[in-house]
Structure formats: structure tokens, C-alpha cells
Amino acid sequence: MLNHARWVLLLFGTVVLTEWLFIPVPKTFMLEQDTGRLSGFISADQSISFQAMRQKLPYFMVIVKAEPAVESVVGFTGGMRTNSGSMFVSLRPLAERNESALAVIARLRAKLAKEPGANLYLNAVQDLRVGRRESSASYQYSQLSDDLAALREWEPKIRQAFAALPQLADVNSDQQDKGSKMALIYDRESMAHLGIDVADANTLLNNAFE
């Protein structure tokens, strides 16, 4: 009888200890690493020009460089979209900053939200990534539809619902359907009569929109 009571107490103690150890463990799909590196994605208004976008980058870089936990910053604009940019941040060794990369991102988030027409999303670089698509957030939610109109209707609704959740931050979308665009067709016969080369016309238009 005494041995039975000991086994019951031992089992009960094991259950209590397991639960006590389980509570403080982070409950995520994959634990966030602190590699000492951050990646940033700059997203601006879809109708912004490359020249205006290039002026946004120094603003963000000044704020990030002023962070005591940051050691160096490199950034550039352009790429697949004129309204985007990238930033790569190296943090000081963990012994010098005494706080995690996620804490640094949380502190920078409020400072980076003051630039009108553009946002910088920072993420801690991970050694192991899941998924093939590049993203400006740690997690992705993909919407699929055979009806493009329905997709464009529901995307902002779902994004706003996610943004309203206090557990989520930096909710954004990669949908690009609000930019202004114009199609030009050259009258090559008239250009030939006037001696205007297509390359010269392209250069003239590029200079006109700078």
C-alpha cells in the first residue's frame, strides 16, 4: 500500500513538473532564432516613382542606425517593383545588447511608423526557413481564387481582420493593384520622318519624369 502511494505521488509530481515547465516555453510553429541579423522590406505607395522612393530609404536607414543595438546597415531600392526596397541589418553581439532581436524590432517598430507613404518591415533572419516565397513577414497567408474580382474584394477585408488582432503586428499584403500606369505607343513612321530614334525617345521620357 505504501509503495502504491509513493508511485501515485511520483506520477502526480511528474505531471505537475511537466506542466510547470511547459507553460513558459514559446508556443510557435518554429522557435525564433537570434542570429544577430535582421532583414527589412520597404513598401511604399504603389504609384510612387523610383526617384521619390529613393528618398525614403535614407530616412529609414538613419532611424535604424541610431538604434544602440545596431552595428551596421545596408539598404537599396528597386528590384522587381519601383515601390519597394530592401535593408540588411547586423546587430551587435548579444553580450553587448543584452536583449533579443525581437525586442530590438519591437522598439524600432514605433519609430519607423512615422514616415508617410512608406513602411519598413523588419524580421529576424533565420537559419532555417519554411516556404519558397519571399515575404516581409514571419508568416504568410495565401488567398486563392478563380475569380480575380472576388480576390480583390476579399483581400482587404481579411487583411483588416488580421490587423485588428492584438496578437499580430506588421500585417501587410503583396497585392499590387492600386498603382497608376500609362501605355504609350510610338508612331515609328512619323519618328523615322523626323529622325527620332526610339532610344532617344525613351531617354527623353525618363528624364521628363525624374
Secondary structure, 3 states (H helix, E strand, C coil): CHHHHHHHHHHHHHHHHHHHHHCCCCCCCCCCCCCCEEEEEEEECCCCCHHHHHHHHHHHHHHHHCCCCEEEEEEEECCCCCCEEEEEEEECCHHHHCCCHHHHHHHHHHHHCCCCCEEEEEEECCCCCCCCCCCCCCCCCCCCCCCHHHHHHHHHHHHHHHHCCCCCCCCCCCCCCCCCCCCCCCCHHHHHHHCCCHHHHHHHHHHHCC
